[in-house]
Amino acid sequence: MKIALIGATGFVGSALLQEALNRGHSVTAIVRHPEKLPAHQRLVPQAASVYDAEALARVLAGHDVVVSAFNPGWNDPEIRQHFIAGSQAILAATRTAGVRRLLAVGGAGSLYVAPGVQLIDTPEFPAAYREGAEGARQLLNMLRDEQALDWTFVSPPALLEPGERSGRYRLGGDQLLMDGESPARISVADLAVAIVDELERPQHPRRRFTVGY
């Protein structure tokens, strides 16, 4: 499979890059700083701005799928606005490029913890992550209105951590996964396993799913 991966040097993106390459896929890694990428025979580094939809479309053309692990950065004081603007440009570029399939990695904030109540709207949700989580929630809303693309949205569980690859996980839908009385967790390496599994054997066309242990 020929994958265009946006945000390949980020926390999730770097794990996705490693997993996809290890499984024999070809990856065009679209990043701001391609010099940070490792050398690999099936890896094509590509510098591009996610905010320039026209230029990004030229990079995306010819791929089987676009995978977006885009995040403006948690230290960005305008993370919500930048997340929304970047997401809008990524969707537009994917359409223009003629790539039908898009998988976007979002956050846990839009998962439901009770009927009609999303995690982001609870008092316990950390204020430091609220603006970025709102940007990711808006991306999910955009995708649900999307008509041209065969999209999938992935929400990690509430606790996404560094850690080893076990190859195991369980799937959920729109509800926050729990581990007994506590929120479920997963390593970023196993999140990447679940995402590449979805790329290889699609189970969630035009839907959101979540994963956890």
N, C-alpha and C positions, 0 to 999 in steps of 0.2 A: 504494500500500500504506500502511496505517496502522500505524506502528511505535511501540511503547512501548520507549524506550531508557533503561535504568537505568545511571547513572554517566556521563552525557553530558558532563561537564566534565573527566573524567580523560584520561590520555594516549591510551588507545585510544578511549575514548568520544567525545572531541571530534573525532577523525578520522572516526569512524563517523558522527557527526552531520553533519559537512560533506559526506561522500560521499552519504549518504542524501538530504539536502536538494538537493544538486546534481543528483540523478537524478530529482527530482520527487516523492519520497515525503513523506508527512505524518508528523511525528515529535512524540510527546509525550516531552519530556526530563525524566526523573525524577531529581532531584538534591537535595542538601542546601541548596545556595545558588543558587536560580534566577536571582538577580541577575547571576550570572557568565555567563549565556547571551546570545548575540547575538540581536538582533531579526530575525525572519523570518516571512513570512506563513504558512508551513506548519509553523511551530514553536510548540508549546504548552509553555511551562515549567510544571513541576509540582514543588512541594516535597513530599517524602515520605521516610519512613524505611524502609529495606529490612528493618529488624528488626520492623516492625509489619505482619504478614501481612494482617490484616483491613483495615487502612486502605489498604495497597498494592493489595489485590485490587480495591478500588473504583476506583482510578486505572487499573488495567490493563484493566478490563472494556471491551469494545467494540473492542479492537485486533485486527489480523490476526496479529501476532507480537510476542512479548516478546524483546528483545535485552538480555542482561545483560553489561555491561562493569564490573560491580561489583568493587571492590577496597577494603578498609578503609583502605589506605594503608600503604606500606612502613615508615613510622616508627611504626606502631601496635605496641606491645610485645605485644599479644595478637592479632596478625593472623590466626593460624591459627584460633583459636576464633571470632573475629568473622567470618572468611571463611565458616566452616562454618555459623554461626548465620544469617548473612545469606542464604547460599545456600539453606538449608532454608526460610527465610521466603519467598524469591522463588519457589521451586518451589510451595510451598503457596498463595501468592497467585495464581500463574498458573493453577493448577488451579481455585481458587475463582472466579476471574474468568471461567472458561469459555474462556480462550484456549488453543487446542490446541497451538500451535507456540511453541517456546522455543529460542533460540540463545544459548549461553553462551560467553563468551570466557574461557579459562583460561590456563594457562602451559605452558612447554616441559618442566617438570620431570617430567611423567608420560610423556613420550615414551621409547621404548625405544632403547637404544644397543647392546644385545646381547640374546640370548635370555634373557628373564626379568629383565633389568636395566634399570631406568628411570634417566633422567639424574639425578634427585634423589638416588638412592642411590649415586652414584659419589663418590669422594673429592674430585674436582675441582669438585663443585657448590658455588657460593659460599654460605657459611654465612649471610650477610646475607639471602639470599632463600629459605632452606630452609623457614622456618615458613609464609610465604605460599604457597610452592609446594606444601607439604603440604595446605594448605587447598584449593587448586585441584584437587589430586589426589583429595581426598575428594569434591569436587563431581562430578568425573567418575564416581567410584564410585556416588554417589547417582543420577546420571542413568542409569547402566547398569542400575540396579534399578527405574527409573521405568516405570510401566505406563500412566499416563494421558496423558502428554505426547508429542508428536512433537518430540523434542529433537535438537539438534546441538551438539557441543562443538568449539570451535576452539582449537587450540594454535598460538601463534606459533612461529617457529624460536628457536633459542638466542639469536640476536642480533636484537633488535627495536629499531630506531633511529629518530630523527627523520630526515626526508628528503623528497624530492620524490615526487610521484605519477607513476609511469611507466605504470601500467595493466598491467604484466606480472608474472607470478608462476608458480610451479609448485606442484602439489598433492602431498601425501603422506598417509599414513594414521597408523599408530601409531608409526612409527619416526622418530627424529630425522633431519631432512634435513641432508645434508652438501653442501659445495661443495669437491669434491676431498678434501683431508685435513682441512679446517676445517669447523666448523659453518656451516650456511647462515645468511643474514641476510635481513632485509626492512625496508623503511621502514614506519612506522606508517600512512602514507597508502596504500601498496599492500596492507597487511593489511586496511585498511578496504575497498578495492576487492574483494578476495577474499570478504570477509564479505557485502557487499551483493550481489555476484554470487550467492552461495549463497542469500540471501534471495529473490532474483528467480528463480533457476533451481535449485531444490534438487537436490543430488546426494548428500547425506550424511544421509538420515533415520536417526535413532537410531544415529548413528555419530560418531566423532571424526575430524577431519581437521586437517592442518597445512599450512602454506604457507611458501614461501621463494623466493629467486631461484635 
